[in-house]
């Protein structure tokens, strides 16, 4: 390499460094706000879902819940999580009527409704993803999908589509709020 090409390569590296230092998440390349949305991605059966990361307090291994007499079967019970009682709900069972298989990959998404701690049993946590809000499209779920009323948007990243699970819609469903088996 010549001295001139070394200087050009060094100038290019300096430009990359300057641009990366000035980059702010949620800003497009033109500097406009493009609103980045961060979600926890997970599987529930065959569905790839994401929920707002701000609504998930933590991801837990599934503790042994104590059954609650008179509760609907999808309410697995109460679990003591660091001194606080958490209601453990089998999300798949609630939505589809099919009980989730507990595996080594099963997890609880610790979240809450009106300050009541809830643990939503899911099949597998994939990780955290960042999506750009303008990339959201209308959900392509089938009309008879049990998730249809809880998913309004989807994001496509490469060959994968992630459906945004609206926890507020879930927590406001009459069926969800009524956990009494009687």
N, C-alpha and C positions, 0 to 999 in steps of 0.2 A: 504494500500500500504506500502511496505517496503521502507527503506531508499535507498536500491539499485535500486528499480524500479523508485523511485522519481528522482534519479540522471540520470537514463537512459532517463526518459521522459524529464527532463530538458535539457539534452544534445541534444535530438532530436529537441526540440524547438529552441535551439541555432543554430543548423544546418539549420533549416528552415529560421531563421532570417538572417543568413549569406548568404544563397543562394538567398533569396529575395532581399537583399541589393545589391548583385552583378549582378542581372538580368538586362539586357538592352533589351528594345523592339527591335525586328528585329534580335535578335540573337537566334539561335537554342540552344538546350540543350548542344550541343558539343562546343558552343561558335562561330560557324561559322556564317557568314552572311547569313540570309535566307530572307532578304528583306521583311519587313512588309509593307503592303499597306493599307492606311486608306481611307475610303470612307464614303460619306453621302449616306445612303440608303433611298430609297423612292419608292412609287408606282406610276405607270402610267397605269391606267386601271388595267388589271390583271397581268401586268409585274412587277417583283421585280427588281429594278435597283439600281446601285451604281455608283457614279462618284467620281473622285479624290477629296478629301477634300481640297486640295490646290487650286482647281479651283473654289470653292464656297466661296464667300466673306461673305455671310450671308444668313439666311433663314428668309423670310418675310411673314407676313400676306399679303393677296392680296389687294393692294391699288386700288382705282377706276381709271383706266387709261382713258386718253383723247384720243378718236379715232383720227387716222391720215387719212385724206382724200387721196384716191388713193393707200392705202396700201392693201396688201393681207389680207383676213379675219382672218387668224391665228395670225396676228399682232394686238393684242387687243388695242394697243395705247401706249402712253407715260405716265409715272407716275413720280411725283416729290417725290424723296426719299432723304430726308435731303438736299434739295437744288440742287440735281443732277437729270437730266432727265434720266430715265431708260426705254428702250423699253421692253414692256411686250408681251411675246409670249406664246400662248397656244401650248405647245409642242405636246400634243395629237392631236390637230387639224392639226398641221403641218404634223405630221407623218401619221395619219390615215384618216384625213378628217372629223373626228368626234370631235365636240366641247366638251371640258371638262365641267362637271357639277361643278359649284362653290358650295362648301360645307364649313362647319366650319373647316374641316381638310385641305382644299386646301392651298397651299403655293407657294411662288415664291422662286426659287433658284437664288440668285443674283450672277451672274457670268459676264464674259465679253469676248468679241471678239475684238482683236486689240484695247483695251482700251475703247471700247464702252460698257457701262453698259447694261446688258441684265437681264431680269427677266424671267425665264422659269417657266411657270405655271405647277405644278404637283398636283397629287391627294392627296398625303399624305406623310409626312416625317416620316420615321420609326426611324431613329437615326443615330448614327455613329458606324461603324464596322471596325475592323482591320482584314485584311486577309493576309495570307502568300503567297507571289508571287509563290512559287513552287506548291501551292495548286490550282492554276488556271488551268482550262481546257478549251478546245475549246467550244465556245458557242453552246448550243443545240437548238437554236431558229429554227423554221421552215423556209424553204427557202422563203416563201411568207410573212414572218413577216416584217412589216415596220421598225423594229429595226435592221434587219439583217446587214445592211451596217454600223451601228453605234456601234454594240456590237461584240467584237471579243473573249472575255473571259468571263468565269463565275466562281464563287466561290461557293462551297457548304459548308454550316455550318449546321450540324445536318440534318434536313429534308428540309431546305430552300436553294434554289439556288438564287444567286444574280448575275445579268448580269451587267458587267462593261460598262457603257455608255461612249463612247469616245467623249468628248465634242469637241476636235480638229476636228474630222471627221465631226461632226455636223456643226461646224462653217465654214468648208471649202466646204460644199455642195453648189453647184451652186443654187439650189432651195431655200436654206436657205438665201443665200446672196442677192438674188433678191426678195425684199419685195414689189416691185411695182406690183399693180394689173393690170396695163395697158399692 
